[in-house]
């Protein structure tokens, strides 16, 4: 008789919720059967042990009033937490952004896109996303999340996660392990100081890495194994040397506003697709560069402005934009652009900036127009 009652109720629910698919109806039935044995979720404060039960309550800080926690929810997978919005015409998305939340609400299992940005969330409990293993986008930026209050394997079961946004938080280290499915990782504007060589291991699908505006002083060879990486933004950090080994796939490298003073010989040759290199506001000198450091045929834009260069480094004839303003350059060496100057050999350079150096306008050699015939902007 008990089974008859369950099946009748499941049938009625299926009739009234016809907009959901059979898989979700089955999930409801399974949920209902579980609830017949367990009356409600148990919420127990917990942080460190990976084997802890799934929990949501957080201990209050000393000498403060307890922060409000989420109400225990007995919600079927298709329902939406009361703190959030789940548009009926976009049933796989949940919007919980800009709501002054201090905790993570329950995430239904059907969700693929979840937005928690612009809140006051400080912690991510172990197992917080174990129910929502189909997540593809997870937005947690502009919160107050610290590394100490993150579960050790909080993203471990998100096998389909492609984009993780955790910029503008209080992280002091990279969250690990990260899903191998990740394509974009946004961790700018945190307090990360070091990226261990194995921190990004296994992320062979990662195409964009954003780590700007941190305190990173060491990258090691953490980029080397990222076989799909196209963009690496490491600007506004404390790096004193370039990362060891660039991926073959890399197209954009941003290292401006660091303390880099040397670049190994042939450093850029291992990345034949590299198009844009930005290294302005570093401590580069000609002594820290080899003759062919920037003589890469793939690079189209090179920004070396506001360094300590005294001579124009040699660049490839395929380069189109070169920014050297704000250095200490005192001569215009045409050999930096053209090893041979004639009708058939010339530079493709279109923009050249040398303003803010020690070069005088009359120092331009007479064969410059022949070598730089494509140039439309030359500022001295």
C-alpha positions as CSV (number, residue, x, y, z in Angstrom):
1,X,0.0,0.0,0.0
2,X,2.9,2.3,0.8
3,X,4.3,1.9,-2.7
4,X,0.9,2.6,-4.3
5,X,0.7,5.9,-2.4
6,X,4.2,6.9,-3.5
7,X,3.5,6.1,-7.1
8,X,0.2,7.9,-7.1
9,X,1.8,11.0,-5.6
10,X,4.7,10.8,-8.1
11,X,2.2,10.7,-10.9
12,X,0.2,13.7,-9.7
13,X,3.4,15.6,-9.3
14,X,4.5,14.7,-12.8
15,X,1.2,15.9,-14.1
16,X,1.4,19.3,-12.3
17,X,5.0,19.8,-13.2
18,X,4.9,18.9,-16.8
19,X,7.4,21.5,-17.8
20,X,10.2,19.4,-16.2
21,X,11.7,16.3,-17.9
22,X,11.4,12.7,-16.9
23,X,14.9,12.7,-15.3
24,X,13.8,15.5,-12.9
25,X,10.6,13.6,-12.1
26,X,12.6,10.5,-11.2
27,X,14.9,12.7,-9.1
28,X,11.8,13.9,-7.2
29,X,10.6,10.4,-6.6
30,X,14.0,9.4,-5.2
31,X,14.0,12.5,-3.1
32,X,10.5,11.7,-1.7
33,X,11.6,8.2,-0.8
34,X,14.6,9.5,1.0
35,X,12.5,12.0,2.9
36,X,10.2,9.3,4.1
37,X,13.2,8.0,6.1
38,X,15.0,11.3,6.9
39,X,12.8,14.2,8.1
40,X,15.2,17.1,7.4
41,X,18.8,18.1,6.7
42,X,21.2,18.1,9.6
43,X,23.3,21.3,9.7
44,X,26.5,20.9,11.8
45,X,29.3,23.5,11.9
46,X,32.4,22.0,10.3
47,X,35.4,23.1,8.3
48,X,38.5,20.9,8.2
49,X,37.6,17.2,8.0
50,X,37.0,16.1,4.4
51,X,34.7,13.4,5.6
52,X,32.4,15.7,7.4
53,X,28.6,15.8,6.6
54,X,27.3,18.3,4.1
55,X,26.7,21.5,6.2
56,X,25.9,25.1,5.9
57,X,26.0,26.8,9.3
58,X,29.1,28.8,10.3
59,X,30.5,29.6,13.7
60,X,30.3,33.2,14.8
61,X,33.4,35.4,15.0
62,X,34.5,36.2,18.6
63,X,32.6,39.1,20.3
64,X,30.1,39.4,17.5
65,X,26.5,38.5,17.1
66,X,25.9,35.2,15.2
67,X,25.6,35.6,11.5
68,X,22.2,34.6,10.1
69,X,22.4,31.1,8.5
70,X,20.2,29.6,5.8
71,X,17.0,27.9,6.9
72,X,17.0,24.1,6.5
73,X,15.5,23.3,3.2
74,X,13.5,20.3,2.1
75,X,13.4,21.4,-1.5
76,X,13.1,19.1,-4.4
77,X,15.8,19.6,-7.0
78,X,13.7,21.9,-9.2
79,X,12.9,24.4,-6.6
80,X,14.8,27.6,-6.0
81,X,16.3,28.9,-2.7
82,X,14.3,31.7,-1.3
83,X,17.4,34.0,-1.3
84,X,17.8,33.7,-5.0
85,X,16.0,33.9,-8.4
86,X,15.7,31.0,-10.8
87,X,14.1,32.3,-14.1
88,X,11.5,29.8,-15.4
89,X,12.7,30.4,-18.9
90,X,16.3,29.6,-17.9
91,X,15.8,26.8,-15.4
92,X,19.5,25.9,-15.2
93,X,20.6,29.3,-13.9
94,X,20.4,30.6,-10.3
95,X,21.0,34.3,-9.5
96,X,22.0,35.1,-5.9
97,X,24.2,38.1,-6.6
98,X,24.1,41.4,-4.8
99,X,21.9,40.3,-1.9
100,X,24.1,40.9,1.1
101,X,24.5,37.1,1.6
102,X,27.0,35.9,4.2
103,X,26.6,32.2,3.3
104,X,26.1,30.0,0.3
105,X,22.5,28.9,-0.2
106,X,21.6,25.4,-1.3
107,X,22.3,24.7,-5.0
108,X,19.7,22.5,-6.7
109,X,21.2,19.7,-8.8
110,X,19.9,20.9,-12.1
111,X,21.9,24.1,-12.0
112,X,24.6,24.8,-14.5
113,X,25.1,28.6,-14.0
114,X,25.2,30.0,-10.5
115,X,26.0,33.6,-9.6
116,X,27.0,34.5,-6.0
117,X,29.0,37.7,-6.8
118,X,28.8,41.0,-4.9
119,X,27.9,39.6,-1.5
120,X,29.7,39.2,1.8
121,X,30.4,35.5,1.7
122,X,33.5,34.6,3.8
123,X,33.6,30.8,3.5
124,X,32.9,27.9,1.2
125,X,32.0,24.8,3.2
126,X,33.3,21.3,2.2
127,X,30.8,19.7,0.0
128,X,28.9,22.9,-0.8
129,X,28.6,22.0,-4.4
130,X,28.4,18.2,-4.2
131,X,24.7,18.3,-5.0
132,X,25.3,20.4,-8.2
133,X,27.8,18.4,-10.1
134,X,26.6,19.7,-13.5
135,X,27.8,23.3,-12.8
136,X,29.6,24.9,-15.7
137,X,29.8,28.6,-14.6
138,X,30.4,29.5,-11.0
139,X,30.6,33.2,-10.1
140,X,32.0,34.0,-6.6
141,X,33.8,37.3,-7.3
142,X,33.6,40.4,-5.1
143,X,33.1,38.6,-1.8
144,X,35.3,38.1,1.3
145,X,36.3,34.4,0.8
146,X,39.6,33.4,2.5
147,X,41.7,30.4,1.8
148,X,41.5,29.3,5.4
149,X,37.7,29.0,5.2
150,X,37.5,26.9,2.0
151,X,37.0,23.2,2.0
152,X,40.0,21.2,0.9
153,X,38.2,19.7,-2.1
154,X,35.3,22.0,-2.5
155,X,35.5,21.9,-6.3
156,X,36.5,18.3,-6.5
157,X,33.2,16.9,-7.9
158,X,32.5,19.6,-10.5
159,X,33.7,17.6,-13.5
160,X,32.0,20.0,-16.0
161,X,33.0,23.3,-14.5
162,X,34.4,25.6,-17.3
163,X,34.6,29.0,-15.7
164,X,35.4,29.9,-12.1
165,X,35.3,33.5,-11.0
166,X,36.9,34.2,-7.6
167,X,38.5,37.6,-8.3
168,X,38.3,40.3,-5.6
169,X,38.3,38.0,-2.6
170,X,40.8,37.4,0.3
171,X,42.5,34.3,-1.1
172,X,46.2,33.8,-0.1
173,X,46.7,30.7,-2.3
174,X,45.3,29.0,-5.3
175,X,42.3,26.7,-4.6
176,X,43.3,23.1,-5.2
177,X,42.5,20.7,-6.7
178,X,40.7,22.3,-9.6
179,X,38.6,20.5,-12.1
180,X,40.4,19.4,-15.3
181,X,37.4,20.8,-17.3
182,X,38.3,24.4,-16.4
183,X,38.7,26.8,-19.4
184,X,38.9,30.1,-17.5
185,X,40.2,30.8,-14.1
186,X,39.8,34.3,-12.6
187,X,41.8,35.0,-9.5
188,X,42.8,38.6,-9.9
189,X,42.7,41.1,-7.0
190,X,43.5,38.6,-4.2
191,X,46.4,38.2,-1.8
192,X,48.1,35.2,-3.5
193,X,51.9,35.3,-3.0
194,X,53.1,32.0,-4.6
195,X,52.0,29.6,-7.3
196,X,53.6,26.2,-6.7
197,X,54.8,24.4,-9.9
198,X,52.1,21.7,-9.4
199,X,49.2,24.1,-8.5
200,X,47.8,24.1,-12.1
201,X,48.7,20.5,-12.9
202,X,46.3,18.6,-15.1
203,X,44.4,21.7,-16.4
204,X,45.0,20.8,-20.0
205,X,41.8,22.6,-21.1
206,X,42.6,25.9,-19.5
207,X,42.7,28.7,-22.1
208,X,42.7,31.9,-19.9
209,X,44.4,32.5,-16.5
210,X,43.9,35.8,-14.7
211,X,46.2,36.3,-11.7
212,X,46.8,40.1,-11.9
213,X,46.9,42.4,-8.8
214,X,48.2,39.8,-6.4
215,X,51.5,39.6,-4.5
216,X,53.0,36.7,-6.5
217,X,56.8,36.6,-6.3
218,X,57.3,33.1,-7.7
219,X,55.6,31.2,-10.5
220,X,58.1,28.4,-11.1
221,X,57.1,26.2,-14.0
222,X,53.4,26.3,-13.2
223,X,52.4,27.4,-16.8
224,X,54.5,24.8,-18.7
225,X,51.9,22.0,-18.6
226,X,48.9,24.1,-19.7
227,X,48.7,22.8,-23.2
228,X,45.7,24.9,-24.2
229,X,46.6,28.2,-22.5
230,X,46.1,31.2,-24.8
231,X,46.1,34.1,-22.3
232,X,48.2,34.5,-19.1
233,X,47.7,37.8,-17.1
234,X,50.3,38.0,-14.4
235,X,50.5,41.8,-14.3
236,X,50.7,43.9,-11.1
237,X,52.6,41.3,-9.0
238,X,56.0,41.0,-7.4
239,X,57.7,38.8,-9.9
240,X,61.5,39.2,-10.2
241,X,61.8,36.7,-13.1
242,X,59.7,35.4,-15.9
243,X,57.8,32.1,-15.4
244,X,59.9,29.0,-16.3
245,X,58.8,27.7,-19.6
246,X,55.8,29.0,-21.6
247,X,53.2,26.8,-23.2
248,X,53.4,26.2,-26.9
249,X,49.8,27.4,-27.3
250,X,50.3,30.9,-25.6
251,X,49.2,34.0,-27.6
252,X,49.0,36.7,-25.0
253,X,51.4,37.3,-22.1
254,X,50.9,40.2,-19.7
255,X,53.7,40.8,-17.2
256,X,53.6,44.6,-16.8
257,X,54.1,46.1,-13.3
258,X,56.5,43.6,-11.9
259,X,60.2,43.7,-11.0
260,X,61.6,41.6,-13.8
261,X,65.2,42.5,-14.8
262,X,66.3,39.6,-17.0
263,X,64.8,37.4,-19.7
264,X,66.6,34.1,-20.8
265,X,67.8,33.7,-24.3
266,X,65.2,32.3,-26.7
267,X,62.6,32.5,-24.0
268,X,59.8,33.4,-26.4
269,X,60.9,30.9,-29.1
270,X,59.0,28.0,-27.5
271,X,55.7,29.8,-28.1
272,X,55.4,30.1,-31.9
273,X,51.8,31.5,-31.6
274,X,52.7,34.3,-29.3
275,X,51.2,37.6,-30.5
276,X,51.1,40.1,-27.7
277,X,53.8,40.6,-25.0
278,X,53.4,43.4,-22.4
279,X,56.3,44.0,-20.0
280,X,56.1,47.7,-19.2
281,X,56.9,49.0,-15.8
282,X,59.6,46.4,-14.9
283,X,63.3,46.7,-14.4
284,X,64.6,45.4,-17.7
285,X,68.1,46.5,-18.8
286,X,70.1,45.7,-22.0
287,X,72.5,43.7,-19.8
288,X,69.6,41.4,-18.8
289,X,68.6,40.7,-22.5
290,X,70.3,38.6,-25.1
291,X,70.7,39.7,-28.7
292,X,67.7,37.8,-29.9
293,X,65.4,37.8,-26.9
294,X,62.6,39.6,-28.8
295,X,63.5,38.4,-32.3
296,X,60.4,36.2,-32.5
297,X,58.6,36.1,-35.8
298,X,55.2,35.6,-34.3
299,X,55.1,38.7,-31.9
300,X,53.0,41.5,-33.4
301,X,52.9,43.8,-30.3
302,X,55.7,44.4,-27.8
303,X,55.4,46.8,-24.9
304,X,58.7,47.5,-23.1
305,X,57.9,51.0,-21.9
306,X,59.0,52.3,-18.6
307,X,62.0,50.1,-18.1
308,X,65.7,50.8,-17.9
309,X,66.8,50.1,-21.5
310,X,69.5,52.2,-22.9
311,X,69.4,50.8,-26.4
312,X,66.6,49.6,-28.7
313,X,66.6,45.8,-28.5
314,X,66.6,43.9,-31.7
315,X,63.1,42.9,-32.9
316,X,61.8,40.8,-35.7
317,X,60.7,42.4,-39.0
318,X,57.2,41.1,-38.5
319,X,56.6,43.2,-35.4
320,X,53.9,45.8,-35.9
321,X,53.7,47.8,-32.7
322,X,56.7,48.6,-30.4
323,X,56.4,50.7,-27.3
324,X,59.6,51.9,-25.7
325,X,58.6,55.2,-24.1
326,X,59.9,56.1,-20.7
327,X,63.3,54.3,-20.9
328,X,66.9,55.7,-21.1
329,X,67.5,55.1,-24.8
330,X,70.0,57.5,-26.2
331,X,70.4,56.4,-29.8
332,X,68.3,55.4,-32.8
333,X,69.9,52.2,-34.1
334,X,68.3,51.1,-37.4
335,X,69.9,47.7,-37.1
336,X,67.5,46.9,-34.3
337,X,64.7,46.8,-37.0
338,X,66.5,45.9,-40.2
339,X,69.7,43.8,-40.4
340,X,69.8,44.7,-44.1
341,X,68.3,47.8,-45.5
342,X,67.2,47.7,-49.2
343,X,64.1,47.6,-51.3
344,X,63.4,44.0,-50.5
345,X,64.2,44.0,-46.8
346,X,62.1,46.3,-44.5
347,X,60.3,46.2,-41.2
348,X,56.5,45.8,-40.9
349,X,56.5,48.2,-38.0
350,X,53.5,50.5,-37.9
351,X,53.7,52.2,-34.5
352,X,57.0,53.1,-32.8
353,X,57.1,55.1,-29.5
354,X,60.4,56.4,-28.3
355,X,59.1,59.5,-26.4
356,X,60.4,60.0,-22.9
357,X,63.9,58.8,-23.7
358,X,67.2,60.6,-24.3
359,X,67.1,60.4,-28.1
360,X,67.2,63.7,-30.0
361,X,65.0,64.2,-33.0
362,X,68.0,64.8,-35.3
363,X,69.4,61.4,-34.3
364,X,67.2,59.5,-36.8
365,X,69.4,57.9,-39.4
366,X,68.8,58.7,-43.1
367,X,68.0,55.2,-44.1
368,X,65.1,55.0,-41.5
369,X,62.4,55.8,-44.0
370,X,63.5,52.9,-46.2
371,X,63.6,50.4,-43.3
372,X,60.4,51.7,-41.5
373,X,58.4,52.4,-44.7
374,X,55.3,50.9,-43.1
375,X,55.4,53.1,-40.0
376,X,52.4,55.5,-39.6
377,X,53.3,56.7,-36.1
378,X,56.9,57.4,-34.8
379,X,57.1,59.4,-31.7
380,X,60.4,60.7,-30.4
